[in-house]
C-alpha cells in the first residue's frame, strides 16, 4: 500500500501468505517446502527504519534500488545459501520513509541458531549486528526475534500509523530537514484542515483517494486523521498530520493530505474532502502531496493469542455493504 499497499509481497521457504504447517509454541514450524526439502524453520519478526529518498519504493523491481531488495540481499549475505523472501506490514511508495516498519522472514532453524558464530550473543542481537555490517546507511534493522505462533507481518497487523510534516513558515525552512518536510507555499488554516478530515473517519470506500489496483478493495477503516500545529519539541512550528487506519490503499495518505492542503490553502471549502469521498471516483481534484513528507511511524498488532485469528479475518475481503454511510 501505498505509502502502503497491502497486496501480497512474496512467500518464503514454503510459506503461503503466512500460513504454516505443524507450528508449535517454540516459534518454529515444519515447512512444506524448504530450501533443501522439508526441514525446521523459524519465523522471525524484524523491526526496521529507512530513509526512502534513494529508493524506488518497497517492493522488488528489476533494475531499481528498493528497500525489499536491499534488505533481502543483506539477509542472504549473512544466512547463505539462498535468498529468503520477506513479507512486510505495508509497502511504502517511492520516497516515503519508515521509522516503524515490520517484516517477517522464515529462515532454517539451524541458520538462526548459528547466527552468533563463536560469540556469546543471542541470535537476535547477532543478526542485528551482522545486518548493520552489510546494509547501507539508509536502512537500519532495530530488532530481530522469533515471532509468536500465528504471526504474519502483513495480515496480523491491526493498525498502521503515519505522520506527514509541513513547513508553512518561511522562517522555519531548514535545509537539514528538507528531506522529510514539505515546504508549503502559503500559511495554512490548520483548523479547517482538521475539520475537513473528520467526516472521513470510519469504515468507508476510499476509491476517490486511492490509485486502483486490479482485484484490490478500496474499503478501509480510517481511525484517525488529525492536523495540528506543534507547539514544542523537535517539530515545534510544523504542521503535522497523524493518520491511522487498519490499512491504506495505494496513494491513500498522500491523497488525503493533498485534499487537506487544498482546504488549508483556501482553494477548496471544508466540505470538499467528504464530497470527494462520496463520489467514489479518483480524479485530480484532490491532488496528491509529495512523498517525502510521509513517514510510517508504527504498526500495531493484537495480543499473541489473537494473531492467527486476526490474519484469517483480514484475508476475508471487505464488501460494499460493510461500509459506514452518512
N, C-alpha and C positions, 0 to 999 in steps of 0.2 A: 502495500500500500503506500505510490502513495508517498510523499512524505512516508507513509507506509502503505504497503499493498499486501493484503492478507491472502494472496494466491499461493499455491503450493510452490515450494522452492527446493525440491530435490529430496531424495531418500539417501539413507546411509546404511551400509552393511546389512541389507535385507530389510531395512525399515520401510514400512508402508504408511506414510502420513502419521508417524508417531506410534503406530500400533506395534506391540512387541509380542514375543512368543515365549511362554514359560517364565514370565517375570517373577522375581522373588523379592523379598524385603531387603536384600542387600544392595539393591540398585543395579544388579547385573541381570542379564537375561540371555536366553539361548536364541541366537539369531537364526532366522530362517535361511539365510544365505550369506555367510561371511566371506571375507577375502579369500580364505583357503578352505571354504566349506563351512559347515555349521560349527560354531565354537562360541565360547562365552564372550560376551561383550559387556561394556559398561556404558550407560548413557551419562554424559557429562553436561552440566549447565555452566556456560561461560557468560560472564558479565563483562561488557566492553564499552569503550567510548572511542569516538573518532571525529576528526575534522573532515567534513565532507567536501571541502573545496576542490581537492585534487582527484576526486573520484567521480566516475560516471554512474553514480548510484550504488545500490547494494548488490543487485543480482549480477552473476557472472555474464559477461557479454564478450564475444570473440574480439580480440584485438584492443579491448578497452580495460583500463585500470578500474576495478571495482572493489568494494570492501569485502564482499564474499570471496572474490578471487584471491585477494591478498591474505585474508585470514586462512582460507583453506590451504594455500601454499605454505603458510607458516606452520600450520598443524602438521602437514605432510612432512616437512623438514625435520620435525622433532619426533615423529612417530612412524617412520618408514617401516615397511614399504606401503605403497598405495596412497591414494589421496582421499581422505574421508570427506563426506558432504555435510555441511552444517544446515540446520533449519533455524530460521530467525523469527523473532517475535513479530517484526514488521519491516518490510523492505523500504528503506528510505530512498528518496528520489535523488537525482543528481544535485550535488551542492548542499544537501541537507545534513546537519550534524547530529551526533548522538552522544549523550552523556550517560544514558542508562539502557543501552541495548542489551538484549538477551538472546542467546542461541543455545541449541543443544547439538551435540555430536555424539555418535556412537563409535567407540574405539574397542578393539580387542582388549579384554581384561589384562592379558599379560603385558601389553604395551603400557597400559595405565600403571600397573604395579611396578614396571621397570623405569618409570619416569624419573625417580630420584637418582638413578645410577648408583654411584658409590657414596652419595651424600646421605645425611641423616634427615633430610627434609621430607615432609609429607608429599605425596604425589601431586596434590593440587598446587601447593606452593612451588614445587619444582616446575610444573607445567607453565605457571605464570612467568617464572623467571626465565625459562627457556624460550618462551614466546617473545618475551621482551628483547631477547638477543637476536631474533630473526625478523621481527615485524618492523615496518617503517615507523617513524616518529609520529605519524598522524593516526595510528591505531594503537590502542592500549587495552590489553585484556587485564581486568582488575581481579578476577577470581575464576577458579575452575574447580568444581566439586562434583561428586556423583549426584545425579538428580534423584529426587524421590520417585518411587514407583508411580507410573502413570503420567509422568511429566512430559509435556510437549510444549516447546518454547512458543510456538505459534498458537495452537489450538487450546492450550490450557490457560492462556492469558485472559484476565478479566477486564483490565483497562490499560490503555496506553495514554501517556501524559506528555504533552508538548508545551513548549513556550515559543513565543515569537516576540522579538525585541525590535523596537523602532526608536530612532532619534528624530525628534521634530524640533529641537532647539539647536540652531547653528553653533551656539557656544559649547555644546556637548559633543560635537562631532569629533571623534577621536580616531585618528588613523590606525591606532594599535588595536582597535576592536571593530574595524570596518568589515572584517570577515564574518562577523556574526550579528551585526545590527543593520537594519535598513535605514537609510537616511531619507526621511520624508521631505517633500518639497515645501510644506507649509505646516503651521501649527494645527494640531488635530483636536477635535472635540471628542475627548475620551469618553465622557458621559454618554454622548449619543452613540458612539461605537458599542459601548457595553449594552445599552438598552436595545440596540438593533439586533443583537445576537440572542437575547433571552427567549424570544418566541421559537427559536430553532431547537431548544433543548428537548430531549425525549427521543423515543424510537420513531424514526422518520425515514422517508425515502429521500436521500441526498443526491439524486440523479442530476439535479441542476448544478451541483457543486463538485461533481466527480467526472474524471475522464473515463468514459465507458470502456469496459473490457468484456469480450465475448464470454457469456455464461456466468458472469460475476454479478452478485447482487449489489445494489447501492443502498440497501437499508442498513442503517447504523443507529446506535443509541448514543447520542451526544449528551454527556452528563455535566459538562462544564464548558463555558466559553466566556471567560471574564476578561475585561480590559481594565487596566488601571495605570495611573502614572505613579511610579515607585518613588517613595519619599526618602528612603535611606538605604544604605548598603551599597554593594557594588553596582547595582542597577539604578541608583538614585537619578531621577530626572528622566529616565527612559519610559516609554510607553510599552507595556508588556501585556501580551495575551497569555492566558493559561487555559489550555484546551485539553479536555479529557473525553474519551469515548471507549466503548468496548472494542472498537476497531475503526480504522479510517480507510476509505477507498482512495483510489489514485487521485492525487492533487487536491483532496478534500480540504485539508487545513489551509493550504495556500489560497484556495478559492474563497474560503470563509474570511480569511484575513483580507483578501482583495475587496470583498464586499464591505467589510468593516471600514477599510480605508476610503472607499467611495462615500460612505456616510460621514466619516470623520473629517474629510476634506470639504464637505458640503456639496458634493456633486450628486448625491442621492439622498432621499429622505430616510428617516429612521425606519420606516415601514418596508423599505426596499428589500432587504435580505429575506424576510419572511415571504414577501410576494414572489420573489425569485424562486424560493424553495418550492412553493406551491405549483409553479409551472412545470416542475419535474423534467425540464429540458435544459441541457447545457448550452449556454450561449456566451458570448464575450462580454455581456453586460456586467457581470460580477467582477471580472478581472481576475488576475492571479498574481499574488505577491511573489517577490523574488525568493528563491530557495534559501539563500544564505542566512536569513534571519530566523530560520526554523531549527529547533533543537528537540530531539526526542529525549525527554528527561528521565522517564522511568516507565517500567512495565510492572503491573500488579498481577499476582497470582493468588488463587484461593488456598486455603489450608491443604496440606499434603493429601489428606484423605479424600478431598474433593477434586483433585487434579484430573483423574481419568474421566469422571462423570462430566466435568466441565468441557473436556476435549470432545467427548461424544456429543454434547449439547451444541457446541459451536459448529461442528461439522454439518449439522442439520441446517439446511438453507432457510433463511427467513422468508416469509411470504408476505405479499402485499397486505393481507388482512391483519397482520400483526402491527401495522404502522399506527402510531398515535395521530389522530386527526383533530384539528381545532374545531 
